[in-house]
Amino acid sequence: MNIRLPPPPDFPGATAQIRQWFEFLWRRVRASASSSGDADATIPSSSNYHGVTALTAGRTLTLFDVNLLDDGEPFVVQDESGSAGTHNITIQRAGAQTINGTTSVTISSNYGRKTFFKRGDGKVFAA
């Protein structure tokens, strides 16, 4: 039985730290998939899987704050369009965080995917 929970409620006046803590808990309860079409996008922090469904040009996805994840927690970005070989998908960091020690990684093969793992404060590694 699949139960789809609504997005987390907003707490006006809550500090950023409280919001971040609540978003982390909500993510653990409500694992979900997200997608973007033929446009640059930011990957939602509630997503364990993000698919890119259409590409007519190279696109850039921006990661959420990876510090919302536990060390070792994975999430996936997938080319669902089958066009990344021609129109690359670049996944860039949020703020000063790093991906494999740098600012971005690229999916450059049709139906390619990157699996990301948080490992340390502000560090993500992609395989």
DSSP file (Angstrom, degrees, kcal/mol; ACC not computed):
  #  RESIDUE AA STRUCTURE BP1 BP2  ACC     N-H-->O    O-->H-N    N-H-->O    O-->H-N    TCO  KAPPA ALPHA  PHI   PSI    X-CA   Y-CA   Z-CA
    1    1 A M              0   0    0      0, 0.0     2,-0.5     0, 0.0     0, 0.0   0.000 360.0 360.0 360.0 123.4    0.0    0.0    0.0
    2    2 A N        -     0   0    0      2,-0.0     2,-0.5     0, 0.0     0, 0.0  -0.844 360.0-169.7 -96.9 126.9    1.5    3.4   -1.1
    3    3 A I        -     0   0    0     -2,-0.5     2,-0.7     2,-0.0     0, 0.0  -0.973  10.0-152.1-114.6 122.8    0.6    6.4    1.0
    4    4 A R        -     0   0    0     -2,-0.5    26,-0.1    26,-0.0    28,-0.0  -0.851  11.1-153.1 -99.3 115.1    1.5    9.7   -0.4
    5    5 A L        -     0   0    0     -2,-0.7    -2,-0.0     1,-0.1    25,-0.0  -0.564  18.6-114.9 -83.3 148.6    2.1   12.3    2.2
    6    6 A P        -     0   0    0      0, 0.0    -1,-0.1     0, 0.0    24,-0.0  -0.241  46.2 -77.9 -71.9 169.7    1.7   16.0    1.5
    7    7 A P        -     0   0    0      0, 0.0     0, 0.0     0, 0.0     0, 0.0  -0.261  64.7 -81.5 -62.8 159.7    4.6   18.4    1.5
    8    8 A P        -     0   0    0      0, 0.0    15,-0.0     0, 0.0     2,-0.0  -0.282  50.0-107.5 -63.5 147.5    5.8   19.5    5.0
    9    9 A P        -     0   0    0      0, 0.0     2,-0.4     0, 0.0     0, 0.0  -0.352  31.2-116.0 -70.2 157.4    3.8   22.3    6.6
   10   10 A D        -     0   0    0     -2,-0.0     9,-0.0     2,-0.0     0, 0.0  -0.774  17.5-154.3 -94.4 138.9    5.4   25.7    6.9
   11   11 A F    >   -     0   0    0     -2,-0.4     3,-2.3     4,-0.1     8,-0.1  -0.827  15.3-145.4-114.0  91.0    6.1   27.1   10.3
   12   12 A P  T 3  S+     0   0    0      0, 0.0     3,-0.1     0, 0.0    -2,-0.0  -0.281  84.9  19.8 -56.2 135.4    6.1   30.9   10.1
   13   13 A G  T 3  S+     0   0    0      1,-0.3     2,-0.1     0, 0.0     0, 0.0   0.328  90.3 135.6  88.2  -8.5    8.6   32.4   12.4
   14   14 A A    <   -     0   0    0     -3,-2.3    -1,-0.3     1,-0.1    -3,-0.0  -0.439  59.2-109.7 -72.1 147.5   10.6   29.2   12.8
   15   15 A T     >  -     0   0    0      1,-0.1     4,-2.3    -2,-0.1     5,-0.2  -0.287  26.1-110.1 -70.8 162.1   14.4   29.6   12.6
   16   16 A A  H  > S+     0   0    0      1,-0.2     4,-2.6     2,-0.2     5,-0.2   0.868 119.6  55.3 -60.5 -36.7   16.3   28.2    9.6
   17   17 A Q  H  > S+     0   0    0      2,-0.2     4,-2.3     1,-0.2    -1,-0.2   0.903 108.1  47.1 -65.8 -41.4   17.8   25.5   11.8
   18   18 A I  H  > S+     0   0    0      2,-0.2     4,-2.5     1,-0.2    -2,-0.2   0.913 112.9  49.4 -65.8 -42.3   14.3   24.3   12.9
   19   19 A R  H  X S+     0   0    0     -4,-2.3     4,-2.6     2,-0.2    -2,-0.2   0.916 111.5  49.3 -61.9 -42.4   13.1   24.3    9.3
   20   20 A Q  H  X S+     0   0    0     -4,-2.6     4,-2.2     2,-0.2    -2,-0.2   0.911 111.5  48.8 -63.8 -43.1   16.1   22.4    8.2
   21   21 A W  H  X S+     0   0    0     -4,-2.3     4,-2.1     2,-0.2    -2,-0.2   0.917 113.3  46.9 -62.3 -44.1   15.7   19.8   11.0
   22   22 A F  H  X S+     0   0    0     -4,-2.5     4,-2.7     2,-0.2    -2,-0.2   0.895 110.9  51.5 -67.2 -39.6   12.0   19.4   10.1
   23   23 A E  H  X S+     0   0    0     -4,-2.6     4,-2.4     2,-0.2    -1,-0.2   0.891 108.5  52.5 -63.5 -38.6   12.7   19.1    6.4
   24   24 A F  H  X S+     0   0    0     -4,-2.2     4,-1.7     2,-0.2    -2,-0.2   0.942 111.8  45.1 -60.8 -47.8   15.3   16.4    7.2
   25   25 A L  H  X S+     0   0    0     -4,-2.1     4,-1.7     1,-0.2    -2,-0.2   0.915 112.6  51.3 -62.4 -42.5   12.7   14.4    9.2
   26   26 A W  H  X S+     0   0    0     -4,-2.7     4,-2.9     1,-0.2    -1,-0.2   0.895 106.7  54.2 -62.7 -40.0   10.1   14.9    6.5
   27   27 A R  H  < S+     0   0    0     -4,-2.4    -1,-0.2     1,-0.2    -2,-0.2   0.881 107.0  51.7 -60.7 -38.8   12.5   13.6    3.9
   28   28 A R  H  < S+     0   0    0     -4,-1.7     3,-0.3     1,-0.2    -1,-0.2   0.863 116.3  39.6 -67.4 -35.7   13.1   10.4    5.9
   29   29 A V  H  < S+     0   0    0     -4,-1.7     2,-0.6     1,-0.2    -2,-0.2   0.866 121.7  42.0 -79.4 -37.9    9.3    9.8    6.2
   30   30 A R     <  +     0   0    0     -4,-2.9    -1,-0.2    -5,-0.2     2,-0.2  -0.657  69.6 179.6-118.1  73.5    8.4   10.8    2.7
   31   31 A A        +     0   0    0     -2,-0.6     2,-0.3    -3,-0.3    16,-0.2  -0.537  21.4 166.3 -69.6 139.2   10.9    9.4    0.2
   32   32 A S  E     -a   47   0A   0     14,-0.8    16,-3.3    -2,-0.2    17,-1.2  -0.962  36.2-118.9-152.3 167.2    9.9   10.5   -3.3
   33   33 A A  E     -a   49   0A   0     -2,-0.3     2,-0.3    14,-0.2    17,-0.2  -0.823  27.2-174.3-106.2 149.7   10.8   10.9   -6.9
   34   34 A S  E     -a   50   0A   0     15,-2.8    17,-2.4    -2,-0.3     2,-0.3  -0.880   2.4-164.3-133.9 168.8   10.8   14.2   -8.7
   35   35 A S  E     -a   51   0A   0     -2,-0.3     2,-0.3    15,-0.2    17,-0.2  -0.984   8.1-157.7-150.3 161.3   11.3   15.1  -12.3
   36   36 A S  E     -a   52   0A   0     15,-2.1    17,-2.5    -2,-0.3    18,-0.5  -0.976  12.0-148.5-137.2 152.9   12.1   18.1  -14.5
   37   37 A G        -     0   0    0     -2,-0.3     2,-2.0    15,-0.2    17,-0.2   0.237  61.8 -33.0 -95.5-140.4   11.5   18.7  -18.2
   38   38 A D  S    S+     0   0    0     15,-0.1     2,-0.3    17,-0.1    17,-0.1  -0.423 110.7  78.4 -86.2  63.4   13.4   20.6  -20.8
   39   39 A A  S    S-     0   0    0     -2,-2.0    15,-0.1    15,-0.2     2,-0.1  -0.983  87.5 -88.5-160.3 156.5   14.6   23.4  -18.4
   40   40 A D        +     0   0    0     -2,-0.3     2,-0.3    19,-0.1    21,-0.2  -0.431  56.6 173.1 -64.7 150.2   17.2   24.1  -15.8
   41   41 A A  E     -g   61   0B   0     19,-1.8    21,-2.3    -2,-0.1     2,-0.5  -0.969  36.2-118.1-154.9 165.1   15.9   23.1  -12.4
   42   42 A T  E     -g   62   0B   0     -2,-0.3    21,-0.2    19,-0.2    22,-0.1  -0.956  35.7-122.6-108.5 131.0   16.8   22.7   -8.7
   43   43 A I        -     0   0    0     19,-2.8     7,-0.1    -2,-0.5     2,-0.0  -0.578  31.7-117.8 -72.9 126.7   16.4   19.2   -7.3
   44   44 A P    >   -     0   0    0      0, 0.0     3,-1.6     0, 0.0    20,-0.2  -0.364  11.9-129.7 -66.8 145.1   14.0   19.2   -4.4
   45   45 A S  T 3  S+     0   0    0      1,-0.3    -2,-0.1    18,-0.1    18,-0.0   0.684 105.8  62.9 -69.2 -16.8   15.4   18.1   -1.1
   46   46 A S  T 3  S+     0   0    0    -15,-0.1   -14,-0.8   -13,-0.0     2,-0.4   0.448  85.6 101.6 -84.8   0.9   12.5   15.7   -0.6
   47   47 A S  E <   +a   32   0A   0     -3,-1.6   -14,-0.2   -16,-0.2     3,-0.1  -0.715  40.9 176.5 -96.1 132.8   13.6   13.7   -3.6
   48   48 A N  E    S+     0   0A   0    -16,-3.3    28,-2.2    -2,-0.4     2,-0.3   0.556  84.0  32.2 -96.8 -15.9   15.6   10.4   -3.5
   49   49 A Y  E     -ab  33  76A   0    -17,-1.2   -15,-2.8    26,-0.2     2,-0.4  -0.996  65.1-171.9-143.6 132.9   15.3   10.1   -7.3
   50   50 A H  E     -ab  34  77A   0     26,-2.6    28,-2.5    -2,-0.3     2,-0.4  -0.975   8.4-166.0-130.4 119.9   15.2   12.9  -10.0
   51   51 A G  E     -ab  35  78A   0    -17,-2.4   -15,-2.1    -2,-0.4     2,-0.7  -0.834  15.7-144.3-104.9 141.4   14.5   12.1  -13.6
   52   52 A V  E     -ab  36  79A   0     26,-2.6    28,-1.7    -2,-0.4    29,-1.2  -0.922  19.3-176.0-102.4 113.9   15.0   14.4  -16.5
   53   53 A T        +     0   0    0    -17,-2.5     2,-0.3    -2,-0.7   -16,-0.2   0.638  60.2  22.5 -92.4 -16.8   12.2   13.7  -18.9
   54   54 A A        -     0   0    0    -18,-0.5     2,-0.4   -17,-0.2   -15,-0.2  -0.987  56.4-178.2-153.1 139.9   12.9   15.8  -22.0
   55   55 A L        +     0   0    0     -2,-0.3     3,-0.1   -17,-0.1   -17,-0.1  -0.971  22.1 153.7-142.3 124.5   16.0   17.5  -23.4
   56   56 A T  S    S+     0   0    0     -2,-0.4     2,-0.3     1,-0.3    -1,-0.1   0.315  83.5  14.4-120.7  -1.0   16.4   19.7  -26.5
   57   57 A A  S    S-     0   0    0     30,-0.1    -1,-0.3    31,-0.0    30,-0.1  -0.958 101.4 -70.4-158.8 164.5   19.5   21.4  -25.2
   58   58 A G        -     0   0    0     -2,-0.3     2,-0.3    28,-0.1    31,-0.2  -0.378  55.2-159.8 -59.9 141.7   22.1   20.9  -22.4
   59   59 A R  E     - h   0  89B   0     29,-2.0    31,-3.0    28,-0.1     2,-0.5  -0.921  12.1-141.4-129.9 153.4   20.5   21.5  -19.0
   60   60 A T  E     - h   0  90B   0     -2,-0.3   -19,-1.8    29,-0.2     2,-0.4  -0.959  10.9-166.1-117.1 128.6   21.8   22.3  -15.5
   61   61 A L  E     -gh  41  91B   0     29,-3.3    31,-3.2    -2,-0.5     2,-0.5  -0.923  11.4-147.3-108.7 137.9   20.4   20.9  -12.3
   62   62 A T  E     -gh  42  92B   0    -21,-2.3   -19,-2.8    -2,-0.4    31,-0.2  -0.905  16.7-127.2-106.8 131.9   21.3   22.4   -9.0
   63   63 A L        -     0   0    0     29,-2.5   -18,-0.1    -2,-0.5     2,-0.1  -0.316  19.4-120.6 -70.6 156.4   21.5   20.2   -5.9
   64   64 A F        -     0   0    0    -20,-0.2     2,-0.8     1,-0.1    30,-0.3  -0.266  56.7 -62.2 -78.9 177.9   19.7   20.9   -2.7
   65   65 A D    >   -     0   0    0      1,-0.2     3,-1.8    -2,-0.1    -1,-0.1  -0.560  50.1-158.8 -66.9 106.2   21.6   21.4    0.6
   66   66 A V  G >  S+     0   0    0     -2,-0.8     3,-2.0     1,-0.3    -1,-0.2   0.638  80.8  81.1 -68.0 -13.2   23.2   18.0    0.9
   67   67 A N  G 3  S+     0   0    0      1,-0.3    -1,-0.3    55,-0.1     4,-0.1   0.598  77.3  73.4 -68.6  -7.4   23.7   18.5    4.7
   68   68 A L  G <  S+     0   0    0     -3,-1.8    -1,-0.3     2,-0.1     2,-0.2   0.623  88.8  79.6 -74.9 -13.3   20.0   17.5    5.0
   69   69 A L  S <  S-     0   0    0     -3,-2.0     2,-0.2    -4,-0.1     3,-0.1  -0.580  83.8-118.7 -93.4 155.6   21.2   13.9    4.2
   70   70 A D    >   -     0   0    0     -2,-0.2     3,-2.2     1,-0.1    48,-0.4  -0.599  49.9 -83.1 -80.0 152.9   22.8   11.4    6.5
   71   71 A D  T 3  S+     0   0    0      1,-0.3    48,-0.2    -2,-0.2    -1,-0.1  -0.373 119.3  17.3 -55.9 132.5   26.3   10.3    5.6
   72   72 A G  T 3  S+     0   0    0     46,-3.8    -1,-0.3     1,-0.3    47,-0.1   0.308  87.5 139.5  87.0  -8.6   26.0    7.5    3.1
   73   73 A E    <   -     0   0    0     -3,-2.2    45,-1.3    45,-0.2    -1,-0.3  -0.549  42.3-144.8 -72.0 127.3   22.4    8.3    2.1
   74   74 A P  E     + C   0 117A   0      0, 0.0     2,-0.3     0, 0.0    43,-0.2  -0.532  22.7 177.2 -93.4 157.6   22.0    8.0   -1.7
   75   75 A F  E     - C   0 116A   0     41,-1.6    41,-3.4    -2,-0.2     2,-0.4  -0.956  18.2-140.3-149.1 155.6   20.0    9.8   -4.2
   76   76 A V  E     -bC  49 115A   0    -28,-2.2   -26,-2.6    -2,-0.3     2,-0.4  -0.902  10.4-163.2-123.5 141.1   19.9    9.4   -8.0
   77   77 A V  E     -bC  50 114A   0     37,-2.5    37,-2.5    -2,-0.4     2,-0.4  -0.997  23.4-174.9-119.2 128.1   19.7   11.6  -11.0
   78   78 A Q  E     -bC  51 113A   0    -28,-2.5   -26,-2.6    -2,-0.4     2,-1.0  -0.957  30.7-130.4-129.3 138.5   18.7    9.8  -14.3
   79   79 A D  E     +b   52   0A   0     33,-3.0   -26,-0.1    -2,-0.4     3,-0.1  -0.791  31.6 169.8 -82.5 102.7   18.3   10.8  -17.9
   80   80 A E        +     0   0    0    -28,-1.7   -27,-0.2    -2,-1.0    -1,-0.2   0.591  68.5  66.7 -87.9 -12.3   14.9    9.5  -18.7
   81   81 A S  S    S-     0   0    0    -29,-1.2    -1,-0.2    -3,-0.1   -26,-0.1   0.744  95.3-133.8 -81.0 -24.4   14.8   11.2  -22.1
   82   82 A G  S    S+     0   0    0     27,-0.1    28,-0.2    -3,-0.1     3,-0.1   0.725  81.4  99.5  75.2  21.7   17.5    9.2  -23.7
   83   83 A S    >>  +     0   0    0     26,-0.1     4,-3.1     4,-0.1     3,-1.3   0.343  37.8 103.0-121.2   5.0   19.1   12.4  -25.0
   84   84 A A  T 34 S+     0   0    0      1,-0.3    26,-0.2    25,-0.3     5,-0.1   0.717  73.2  68.3 -67.4 -19.0   21.9   13.2  -22.6
   85   85 A G  T 34 S+     0   0    0      1,-0.1    -1,-0.3     2,-0.1     3,-0.2   0.842 117.1  24.3 -65.0 -32.3   24.5   11.8  -25.1
   86   86 A T  T <4 S+     0   0    0     -3,-1.3     2,-0.6     1,-0.2    -2,-0.2   0.816 134.0  36.4 -96.0 -42.9   23.7   14.8  -27.3
   87   87 A H  S  < S-     0   0    0     -4,-3.1    -1,-0.2   -30,-0.1   -28,-0.1  -0.863  88.9-144.6-117.5  94.0   22.4   17.3  -24.7
   88   88 A N        -     0   0    0     -2,-0.6   -29,-2.0    -3,-0.2     2,-0.6  -0.140   2.0-137.6 -62.5 150.7   24.4   16.8  -21.5
   89   89 A I  E     -hI  59 107B   0     18,-2.3    18,-3.2   -31,-0.2     2,-0.5  -0.958  17.3-161.4-108.4 118.2   22.9   17.2  -18.0
   90   90 A T  E     -hI  60 106B   0    -31,-3.0   -29,-3.3    -2,-0.6     2,-0.6  -0.882   2.4-159.4-101.7 128.2   25.2   19.1  -15.6
   91   91 A I  E     -hI  61 105B   0     14,-3.2    14,-2.0    -2,-0.5     2,-0.3  -0.937  16.7-167.6-107.3 117.2   24.5   18.6  -11.9
   92   92 A Q  E     -hI  62 104B   0    -31,-3.2   -29,-2.5    -2,-0.6    12,-0.2  -0.712  19.9-104.0-108.7 157.5   26.0   21.5  -10.0
   93   93 A R        -     0   0    0     10,-2.4     2,-0.5    -2,-0.3    -1,-0.1  -0.158  27.9-115.5 -69.5 163.7   26.6   22.0   -6.3
   94   94 A A  S >  S-     0   0    0    -30,-0.3     3,-2.1   -32,-0.1   -28,-0.1  -0.910  74.4 -40.7 -98.6 130.1   24.6   24.1   -3.9
   95   95 A G  T 3  S-     0   0    0     -2,-0.5    -2,-0.1     1,-0.3   -30,-0.0  -0.261 122.8 -21.3  56.7-130.3   26.6   27.0   -2.4
   96   96 A A  T 3  S+     0   0    0      2,-0.1    -1,-0.3    -3,-0.0    -3,-0.0   0.267 102.7 122.8 -97.3   9.8   30.2   26.0   -1.5
   97   97 A Q    <   -     0   0    0     -3,-2.1     2,-0.3     1,-0.1    26,-0.2  -0.198  54.1-131.3 -66.8 164.9   29.5   22.3   -1.3
   98   98 A T  E     -d  123   0A   0     24,-2.6    26,-2.2    -5,-0.1     2,-0.5  -0.898  13.1-156.1-124.3 152.5   31.5   19.9   -3.5
   99   99 A I  E >  S-dE 124 102A   0      3,-2.4     3,-1.9    -2,-0.3     5,-0.3  -0.982  91.4 -19.2-122.3 114.5   30.7   17.0   -5.8
  100  100 A N  T 3  S-     0   0    0     24,-3.0    25,-0.1    -2,-0.5     3,-0.1   0.853 128.0 -56.8  52.3  35.9   33.7   14.7   -6.1
  101  101 A G  T 3  S+     0   0    0     23,-0.4    -1,-0.3     1,-0.3     2,-0.2   0.521 125.7  77.1  78.7   6.2   35.8   17.6   -4.8
  102  102 A T  B <  S-E   99   0A   0     -3,-1.9    -3,-2.4     2,-0.0    -1,-0.3  -0.564  91.9 -94.3-132.8-164.9   34.7   20.0   -7.6
  103  103 A T  S    S-     0   0    0     -5,-0.2   -10,-2.4    -2,-0.2     2,-0.3   0.695  91.5  -1.7 -93.7 -20.5   31.7   22.1   -8.5
  104  104 A S  E     -I   92   0B   0     -5,-0.3     2,-0.3   -12,-0.2   -12,-0.2  -0.987  48.8-146.5-161.4 165.8   29.8   19.8  -10.9
  105  105 A V  E     -I   91   0B   0    -14,-2.0   -14,-3.2    -2,-0.3     2,-0.4  -0.926  21.6-138.1-133.8 161.7   29.4   16.4  -12.6
  106  106 A T  E     -I   90   0B   0     -2,-0.3     2,-0.6   -16,-0.2   -16,-0.2  -0.962   7.9-148.1-128.2 138.8   27.9   15.7  -16.0
  107  107 A I  E     +I   89   0B   0    -18,-3.2   -18,-2.3    -2,-0.4     4,-0.1  -0.931  29.3 163.2 -97.9 118.1   25.7   12.9  -17.4
  108  108 A S        +     0   0    0     -2,-0.6     2,-0.4   -20,-0.2    -1,-0.1   0.128  43.9  80.7-128.3  19.8   26.7   12.6  -21.0
  109  109 A S  S >  S-     0   0    0    -22,-0.1     3,-2.5   -23,-0.0   -25,-0.3  -0.977  88.5 -95.3-127.3 145.0   25.3    9.2  -22.1
  110  110 A N  T 3  S+     0   0    0     -2,-0.4     3,-0.1     1,-0.3    -2,-0.1  -0.322 112.0   3.4 -58.2 132.4   21.8    8.4  -23.2
  111  111 A Y  T 3  S+     0   0    0      1,-0.2    -1,-0.3    -4,-0.1   -31,-0.1   0.665  99.3 157.7  61.1  20.5   19.8    7.1  -20.2
  112  112 A G    <   -     0   0    0     -3,-2.5   -33,-3.0   -34,-0.1     2,-0.3  -0.224  21.2-165.8 -68.8 162.4   22.8    7.7  -18.0
  113  113 A R  E     -C   78   0A   0    -35,-0.2     2,-0.4    -3,-0.1   -35,-0.2  -0.984  15.8-149.9-147.4 156.3   22.6    8.2  -14.3
  114  114 A K  E     -C   77   0A   0    -37,-2.5   -37,-2.5    -2,-0.3     2,-0.6  -0.999   9.6-154.3-126.6 132.3   24.6    9.4  -11.4
  115  115 A T  E     -C   76   0A   0     -2,-0.4    12,-2.5   -39,-0.2     2,-0.3  -0.939  16.9-156.8-105.6 125.1   24.1    8.0   -7.9
  116  116 A F  E     -CF  75 126A   0    -41,-3.4   -41,-1.6    -2,-0.6     2,-0.4  -0.793   9.9-169.7-106.3 143.4   25.2   10.5   -5.2
  117  117 A F  E     -CF  74 125A   0      8,-2.5     8,-2.7    -2,-0.3     2,-0.3  -0.998  20.3-132.8-131.5 129.1   26.2    9.8   -1.6
  118  118 A K  E     + F   0 124A   0    -45,-1.3   -46,-3.8    -2,-0.4     6,-0.2  -0.643  29.3 172.5 -77.8 136.0   26.7   12.4    1.1
  119  119 A R        -     0   0    0      4,-2.6     2,-0.1     1,-0.4   -48,-0.1  -0.698  53.3 -19.3-148.1  89.5   30.0   11.9    2.9
  120  120 A G  S >  S-     0   0    0     -2,-0.2     3,-1.6     2,-0.1     2,-0.4  -0.225 104.4 -31.8  97.5 169.0   30.9   14.6    5.4
  121  121 A D  T 3  S-     0   0    0      1,-0.3     3,-0.1    -3,-0.1   -54,-0.1  -0.439 129.0 -13.1 -66.3 114.6   29.8   18.2    5.8
  122  122 A G  T 3  S+     0   0    0     -2,-0.4   -24,-2.6     1,-0.2     2,-0.5   0.633 106.6 123.0  73.1  14.8   29.0   19.7    2.4
  123  123 A K  E <   +d   98   0A   0     -3,-1.6    -4,-2.6   -26,-0.2     2,-0.4  -0.932  34.0 178.2-116.9 131.4   30.6   16.8    0.5
  124  124 A V  E     -dF  99 118A   0    -26,-2.2   -24,-3.0    -2,-0.5     2,-0.4  -0.982  11.5-157.8-127.0 141.3   28.9   14.6   -2.1
  125  125 A F  E     - F   0 117A   0     -8,-2.7    -8,-2.5    -2,-0.4     2,-0.4  -0.968   9.1-156.0-119.3 136.7   30.4   11.8   -4.1
  126  126 A A  E       F   0 116A   0     -2,-0.4   -10,-0.2   -10,-0.2   -12,-0.0  -0.903 360.0 360.0-115.7 138.7   28.9   10.7   -7.4
  127  127 A A              0   0    0    -12,-2.5   -11,-0.1    -2,-0.4    -1,-0.1   0.317 360.0 360.0-121.4 360.0   29.3    7.3   -9.0
